[in-house]
């Protein structure tokens, strides 16, 4: 990912579907892994845990064990 310029959770947390498609094209061995493993949501949760700022739509998932 670093070779492609991705260094921070905040970058992945703001990916659009076009960004996901681009990275899946650039990383063909990943084969749907970005969506299957829910990278965008996971990046949002990790960013929120560190900075207490939610980068997604709606409210942060404060009731989930991931966000605590």
C-alpha positions as a printed NumPy array, in Angstrom:
array([[  0.   ,   0.   ,   0.   ],
       [  2.849,   2.375,   0.755],
       [  4.099,   2.033,  -2.821],
       [  0.67 ,   3.254,  -3.928],
       [  0.734,   6.264,  -1.559],
       [ -1.518,   4.923,   1.199],
       [ -0.07 ,   5.508,   4.66 ],
       [ -2.961,   6.476,   6.968],
       [ -6.311,   5.109,   8.13 ],
       [ -7.812,   8.477,   7.186],
       [ -6.963,   7.807,   3.545],
       [ -8.725,   4.435,   3.433],
       [-11.6  ,   5.739,   5.582],
       [-12.568,   8.208,   2.873],
       [-12.326,   5.855,  -0.116],
       [-15.2  ,   5.89 ,  -2.562],
       [-16.251,   2.883,  -4.618],
       [-14.083,   4.273,  -7.428],
       [-11.065,   4.278,  -5.091],
       [-11.766,   0.69 ,  -4.053],
       [-12.071,  -0.341,  -7.7  ],
       [ -8.801,   1.423,  -8.515],
       [ -6.887,  -0.33 ,  -5.749],
       [ -8.385,  -3.705,  -6.58 ],
       [ -7.184,  -3.156, -10.152],
       [ -3.72 ,  -2.066,  -8.98 ],
       [ -3.497,  -4.997,  -6.543],
       [ -4.947,  -7.926,  -8.528],
       [ -3.933, -10.535,  -5.939],
       [ -6.349,  -8.958,  -3.462],
       [ -9.404, -10.229,  -5.388],
       [-12.233,  -8.433,  -3.569],
       [-10.44 ,  -8.424,  -0.24 ],
       [-10.983,  -4.696,   0.375],
       [-14.76 ,  -5.082,   0.447],
       [-14.815,  -8.592,   1.89 ],
       [-12.74 ,  -7.477,   4.889],
       [-14.56 ,  -4.136,   5.075],
       [-11.4  ,  -2.012,   5.001],
       [-13.178,   1.342,   4.711],
       [-15.353,   0.801,   7.784],
       [-12.448,  -0.687,   9.74 ],
       [-10.27 ,   2.319,   8.874],
       [-13.047,   4.652,  10.049],
       [-13.304,   2.789,  13.354],
       [ -9.53 ,   2.845,  13.927],
       [ -9.333,   6.546,  13.068],
       [-12.227,   7.269,  15.439],
       [-10.597,   5.314,  18.268],
       [ -7.457,   7.441,  17.958],
       [ -8.854,  10.902,  17.129],
       [-12.507,  10.773,  18.294],
       [-13.577,  12.084,  14.882],
       [-15.92 ,   9.973,  12.759],
       [-15.17 ,  10.073,   9.034],
       [-18.193,   8.039,   7.958],
       [-21.848,   8.82 ,   7.423],
       [-24.097,   9.028,  10.459],
       [-22.903,   8.42 ,  13.989],
       [-19.834,   6.422,  15.043],
       [-20.512,   2.818,  16.064],
       [-19.967,   3.472,  19.772],
       [-22.025,   0.445,  20.795],
       [-19.791,  -2.02 ,  18.967],
       [-16.829,  -3.698,  20.673],
       [-14.545,  -2.524,  17.829],
       [-15.028,   1.131,  18.733],
       [-14.425,   0.753,  22.458]])
